[in-house]
């Protein structure tokens, strides 16, 4: 008797994430099923359960991937600048650029009903991204580029500015059509809105 041939997908986890992201782009974060994700990934309808307990855990993985990429983008842009205030400003521009480049991730990260804690061993990339922002704001305070005061309040101010622009841009509510125009507007808002010393 011939052994039964089983399907093996070497990168199933990544394939499922990509299929989910494509579906989110088409029908939104709340409208897809694991069965459809499996079909798009070309695997059996039970295959996703090897990596994800349910749809919410898959969405949490998409959000984690997004926060990891967002944090990397902010750190990379900040690292190219020579002074603390420019590092903060460019991290903010990286935030808006990330939302424009990865709108499906951005939607899941901030709009989808994903439980905050999925698995205790899951990385806390959202917390790392906020810690990056806190560090950038603290550096500005230490350099005298931002006023002393409540670190968290100033960080939330900076986040609210760029998040609002990113949200309006991804919803196509700004009068600008190109990424360059949106980023130019974001730079204007950041320059005009950060508190002066």
JOTA-V222249 format. One record per residue. N is the residue number from 1. SS is DSSP state (@ for helix, = for strand, . for the rest). OMEGA is omega in degrees with one decimal (none if undefined). Layout:
n=N ss=SS omega=OMEGA
n=N ss=SS omega=OMEGA
This chain:
n=1 ss=. omega=-177.9
n=2 ss=. omega=178.7
n=3 ss=. omega=-179.7
n=4 ss=. omega=179.8
n=5 ss=. omega=177.8
n=6 ss=. omega=178.4
n=7 ss=. omega=178.0
n=8 ss=. omega=177.8
n=9 ss=. omega=-174.0
n=10 ss=. omega=-177.2
n=11 ss=. omega=-174.7
n=12 ss=@ omega=-179.4
n=13 ss=@ omega=-178.9
n=14 ss=@ omega=178.9
n=15 ss=@ omega=178.5
n=16 ss=@ omega=176.9
n=17 ss=@ omega=-179.5
n=18 ss=@ omega=178.1
n=19 ss=@ omega=178.5
n=20 ss=@ omega=-179.7
n=21 ss=@ omega=177.1
n=22 ss=@ omega=178.9
n=23 ss=@ omega=178.2
n=24 ss=@ omega=178.4
n=25 ss=@ omega=-176.5
n=26 ss=@ omega=-171.2
n=27 ss=@ omega=178.0
n=28 ss=. omega=-173.8
n=29 ss=. omega=-175.9
n=30 ss=. omega=-172.3
n=31 ss=. omega=-175.9
n=32 ss=. omega=178.5
n=33 ss=. omega=175.6
n=34 ss=@ omega=178.4
n=35 ss=@ omega=179.3
n=36 ss=@ omega=175.5
n=37 ss=@ omega=179.3
n=38 ss=@ omega=180.0
n=39 ss=@ omega=179.6
n=40 ss=@ omega=-180.0
n=41 ss=@ omega=178.2
n=42 ss=. omega=-179.1
n=43 ss=. omega=179.6
n=44 ss=. omega=-177.1
n=45 ss=. omega=176.6
n=46 ss=. omega=-175.6
n=47 ss=@ omega=-179.4
n=48 ss=@ omega=-176.9
n=49 ss=@ omega=173.3
n=50 ss=@ omega=-177.2
n=51 ss=. omega=-173.9
n=52 ss=. omega=-179.4
n=53 ss=. omega=-178.0
n=54 ss=. omega=-178.6
n=55 ss=@ omega=-179.1
n=56 ss=@ omega=178.4
n=57 ss=@ omega=174.8
n=58 ss=@ omega=176.9
n=59 ss=@ omega=177.4
n=60 ss=@ omega=178.0
n=61 ss=@ omega=176.0
n=62 ss=@ omega=178.9
n=63 ss=@ omega=178.8
n=64 ss=@ omega=177.5
n=65 ss=@ omega=179.2
n=66 ss=@ omega=178.9
n=67 ss=@ omega=177.1
n=68 ss=@ omega=179.7
n=69 ss=@ omega=178.4
n=70 ss=@ omega=-179.3
n=71 ss=@ omega=178.5
n=72 ss=@ omega=179.7
n=73 ss=@ omega=179.3
n=74 ss=@ omega=-179.8
n=75 ss=@ omega=-179.2
n=76 ss=@ omega=179.9
n=77 ss=@ omega=178.6
n=78 ss=@ omega=-178.0
n=79 ss=@ omega=179.8
n=80 ss=. omega=-174.9
n=81 ss=. omega=-174.4
n=82 ss=. omega=-179.7
n=83 ss=. omega=-171.2
n=84 ss=@ omega=-177.3
n=85 ss=@ omega=177.1
n=86 ss=@ omega=176.4
n=87 ss=@ omega=178.5
n=88 ss=@ omega=-178.8
n=89 ss=@ omega=-177.5
n=90 ss=@ omega=172.6
n=91 ss=@ omega=176.5
n=92 ss=@ omega=176.8
n=93 ss=@ omega=177.3
n=94 ss=@ omega=177.3
n=95 ss=@ omega=-179.7
n=96 ss=@ omega=-179.8
n=97 ss=@ omega=176.8
n=98 ss=@ omega=-179.4
n=99 ss=@ omega=178.7
n=100 ss=@ omega=-178.0
n=101 ss=@ omega=-175.2
n=102 ss=. omega=-175.1
n=103 ss=@ omega=179.3
n=104 ss=@ omega=176.3
n=105 ss=@ omega=-178.1
n=106 ss=@ omega=178.3
n=107 ss=@ omega=-179.2
n=108 ss=@ omega=-177.9
n=109 ss=@ omega=-170.8
n=110 ss=@ omega=-175.4
n=111 ss=. omega=-177.0
n=112 ss=. omega=178.2
n=113 ss=. omega=179.2
n=114 ss=. omega=176.8
n=115 ss=. omega=-177.2
n=116 ss=. omega=-178.6
n=117 ss=. omega=177.5
n=118 ss=. omega=-179.1
n=119 ss=. omega=-177.0
n=120 ss=. omega=-178.9
n=121 ss=. omega=-180.0
n=122 ss=. omega=177.0
n=123 ss=. omega=-178.7
n=124 ss=. omega=-176.0
n=125 ss=@ omega=176.8
n=126 ss=@ omega=178.4
n=127 ss=@ omega=178.0
n=128 ss=@ omega=179.0
n=129 ss=@ omega=178.7
n=130 ss=@ omega=176.7
n=131 ss=@ omega=175.9
n=132 ss=@ omega=178.6
n=133 ss=@ omega=178.2
n=134 ss=@ omega=179.5
n=135 ss=@ omega=179.7
n=136 ss=@ omega=178.5
n=137 ss=@ omega=178.6
n=138 ss=@ omega=177.5
n=139 ss=@ omega=178.1
n=140 ss=@ omega=177.5
n=141 ss=@ omega=-179.6
n=142 ss=@ omega=-179.6
n=143 ss=. omega=-178.8
n=144 ss=. omega=-179.1
n=145 ss=. omega=173.5
n=146 ss=. omega=-179.0
n=147 ss=. omega=172.9
n=148 ss=. omega=179.9
n=149 ss=. omega=-176.2
n=150 ss=. omega=-178.0
n=151 ss=@ omega=-178.6
n=152 ss=@ omega=-180.0
n=153 ss=@ omega=178.0
n=154 ss=@ omega=178.0
n=155 ss=@ omega=178.3
n=156 ss=@ omega=175.2
n=157 ss=@ omega=-179.2
n=158 ss=@ omega=-179.6
n=159 ss=@ omega=-178.7
n=160 ss=@ omega=179.4
n=161 ss=@ omega=-174.5
n=162 ss=@ omega=178.8
n=163 ss=@ omega=177.6
n=164 ss=@ omega=178.4
n=165 ss=@ omega=-179.6
n=166 ss=@ omega=-179.2
n=167 ss=@ omega=177.9
n=168 ss=@ omega=-179.5
n=169 ss=@ omega=-178.9
n=170 ss=@ omega=176.1
n=171 ss=. omega=-179.9
n=172 ss=. omega=-179.6
n=173 ss=. omega=176.9
n=174 ss=. omega=-179.4
n=175 ss=. omega=-177.1
n=176 ss=. omega=-176.0
n=177 ss=. omega=-174.8
n=178 ss=. omega=176.2
n=179 ss=@ omega=179.5
n=180 ss=@ omega=178.7
n=181 ss=@ omega=179.6
n=182 ss=@ omega=180.0
n=183 ss=@ omega=176.0
n=184 ss=@ omega=177.0
n=185 ss=@ omega=178.9
n=186 ss=@ omega=177.3
n=187 ss=@ omega=177.4
n=188 ss=@ omega=-179.0
n=189 ss=@ omega=-179.5
n=190 ss=@ omega=-178.7
n=191 ss=@ omega=-175.7
n=192 ss=@ omega=-170.9
n=193 ss=@ omega=179.9
n=194 ss=. omega=-179.0
n=195 ss=. omega=180.0
n=196 ss=. omega=178.9
n=197 ss=. omega=none
